[in-house]
Amino acid sequence: MNLRRENLRMVGKLTVIVAGMFAFGYALVPLYQAICEFTGINVLAIGERGLSRPQVTNNTQVDASRTITVEFDSNARGPWRFKPAQNSMQVHPGELVTVMYEFQNVQDRRMSAQAIPSYAPRQAAAHFNKLECFCFNEYTLAPGEKKEWPVVFVIDPKLSRDVTTITLSYTFFEVGSKTPPAPTAASKTDEQGAS
């Protein structure tokens, strides 16, 4: 009987310990929130104080006092339909801008192509920063396939105030076909065979 009493006492102690562990676990959440709110190190505590959404900071690099007209030009060297989704837009220096270009392979064969950009006036090239551009890669399109690709850019606010219009022009050309190989020097076996 003595052993049974000790076992019941041990079960009672273990039950109290388990209940205490669960209580401590549930108490950690409000304790954690109180510590975070006090120290200001957790976004969740800030959100619970009444701010329903995070604060959005404005880009202080945008020069809203200036507007630059960016014109988009496209040239296709080969059997492509290639054009910008819009011909021009008004942009503030420092503003992040996206413009889409449309491509279509109008041939009945698979083709690879790449675009090369150019800028006018020439001094704008150093201040026209592309973050994403289809001109960075070569693309392959199936017969009749149509795609849209973006150009994401920022015009550096350090661009001269004299520049009010920039033309971004792309030439899209086929890669790897109908171009004859470069001439090579005749090898000695060719020269011996000719003599």
C-alpha positions in Angstrom: 0.0 0.0 0.0 2.9 2.3 0.7 4.2 1.8 -2.8 0.8 2.6 -4.3 0.7 5.8 -2.3 4.1 6.8 -3.5 3.1 6.1 -7.1 0.0 8.2 -6.8 2.0 11.0 -5.3 4.5 10.8 -8.2 1.7 10.9 -10.8 0.3 13.9 -9.0 3.6 15.7 -9.1 4.1 14.8 -12.8 0.6 16.1 -13.6 1.4 19.4 -11.9 4.7 19.6 -13.9 3.0 18.9 -17.2 0.2 21.4 -16.5 2.8 24.0 -15.5 4.7 23.4 -18.8 1.6 23.9 -20.8 0.7 27.1 -18.9 4.2 28.4 -19.4 4.0 27.7 -23.1 0.8 29.6 -23.5 2.2 32.5 -21.4 5.2 32.8 -23.7 3.1 34.3 -26.5 1.9 37.4 -24.6 5.2 37.6 -22.8 7.0 37.6 -26.2 4.7 40.3 -27.6 5.1 42.5 -24.5 8.9 42.2 -24.8 8.8 43.0 -28.5 6.5 45.9 -28.0 8.6 47.3 -25.2 11.9 47.0 -27.2 10.3 47.8 -30.6 12.1 44.9 -32.4 9.1 43.1 -33.9 6.8 44.2 -36.7 4.0 42.1 -35.3 3.9 44.2 -32.1 3.7 47.3 -34.2 0.8 45.9 -36.2 -1.1 45.1 -33.1 -0.8 48.7 -31.9 -3.3 49.8 -34.5 -1.3 50.1 -37.7 -3.2 47.9 -40.0 -0.6 47.9 -42.8 3.1 48.6 -43.1 4.3 52.1 -43.8 5.4 52.7 -47.4 8.3 55.0 -47.8 8.6 57.1 -50.9 11.6 57.0 -53.1 13.4 60.2 -52.3 15.6 59.7 -55.4 12.8 60.6 -57.8 13.1 64.1 -59.2 9.4 65.1 -59.6 10.4 68.6 -60.7 11.5 67.2 -64.1 9.8 65.2 -66.7 11.6 63.4 -69.5 9.8 62.0 -72.6 11.1 58.5 -73.4 10.3 57.4 -77.0 10.4 53.7 -77.8 11.5 52.6 -81.3 11.8 49.1 -82.7 13.5 47.8 -85.8 13.4 44.2 -87.0 16.2 42.8 -89.1 14.5 39.7 -90.4 11.1 38.0 -90.4 9.8 39.3 -87.0 7.0 41.4 -85.8 8.5 43.5 -83.1 7.1 46.6 -81.4 6.7 48.4 -78.1 3.3 48.3 -76.4 3.4 52.1 -76.3 5.3 54.6 -78.4 6.3 57.0 -75.6 5.8 57.9 -71.9 6.6 60.7 -69.5 9.1 59.7 -66.8 10.6 61.5 -63.8 14.3 60.9 -63.3 14.8 58.3 -60.5 11.4 56.7 -61.2 11.2 52.9 -61.8 9.4 52.3 -65.1 8.4 49.2 -67.0 7.5 49.0 -70.7 6.5 45.9 -72.6 7.7 44.9 -76.1 5.8 42.4 -78.3 7.5 39.8 -80.5 6.2 37.4 -83.0 8.0 34.9 -85.2 6.1 35.1 -88.5 8.1 32.3 -90.2 7.2 28.7 -90.5 10.5 27.7 -88.8 12.0 28.0 -85.3 14.2 31.1 -85.0 16.6 32.6 -82.5 17.1 36.3 -82.2 18.6 39.0 -80.0 18.1 42.7 -79.6 20.7 45.5 -79.4 19.7 48.8 -77.8 20.8 52.3 -78.9 20.0 55.7 -77.3 19.6 59.2 -78.6 21.0 61.6 -77.6 24.2 59.7 -77.1 24.9 61.2 -73.6 21.7 59.6 -72.3 23.1 56.1 -72.6 25.3 56.5 -69.4 22.2 57.6 -67.4 19.7 55.1 -68.8 19.9 52.1 -66.3 18.1 49.0 -67.4 17.4 46.6 -64.5 15.6 44.0 -66.6 15.7 43.8 -70.4 15.0 41.3 -73.1 18.2 42.6 -74.8 20.3 40.8 -72.1 19.5 37.3 -73.7 19.0 35.5 -76.9 15.5 34.1 -77.4 14.1 31.3 -79.5 10.6 31.4 -80.8 8.6 28.6 -82.5 6.8 29.2 -85.8 4.0 31.8 -85.2 4.9 32.1 -81.5 4.1 35.4 -79.9 5.8 36.7 -76.6 5.9 39.9 -74.5 9.0 40.9 -72.6 9.6 43.8 -70.3 12.2 46.5 -70.1 12.5 47.9 -66.6 14.6 51.0 -66.3 15.5 54.1 -64.2 16.8 57.3 -65.6 19.6 58.7 -63.4 18.7 62.1 -61.9 22.2 63.2 -62.7 21.2 63.4 -66.4 21.8 66.8 -67.8 18.8 69.1 -67.5 19.2 70.0 -71.2 17.9 66.5 -72.1 14.1 66.4 -72.2 13.6 63.6 -74.7 15.4 60.2 -74.9 14.8 57.7 -77.7 15.4 54.1 -76.8 15.7 52.1 -80.0 16.1 48.4 -80.3 17.2 46.4 -83.4 16.0 42.8 -83.2 17.9 40.4 -85.5 18.1 36.7 -86.2 21.1 34.9 -84.7 22.9 32.0 -86.2 21.5 31.7 -89.7 22.1 33.1 -93.2 25.4 34.6 -92.1 28.3 33.1 -94.0 31.2 31.8 -91.8 34.2 34.0 -91.5 37.0 33.2 -94.0 39.8 31.1 -92.6 43.4 30.9 -93.6 44.1 28.1 -96.0 45.7 25.1 -94.3 48.9 23.5 -95.5 47.0 20.4 -96.7 44.8 22.7 -98.9 47.9 24.4 -100.3 49.6 21.0 -101.0 46.5 19.7 -102.7 46.4 22.7 -105.0 50.0 22.4 -106.1 
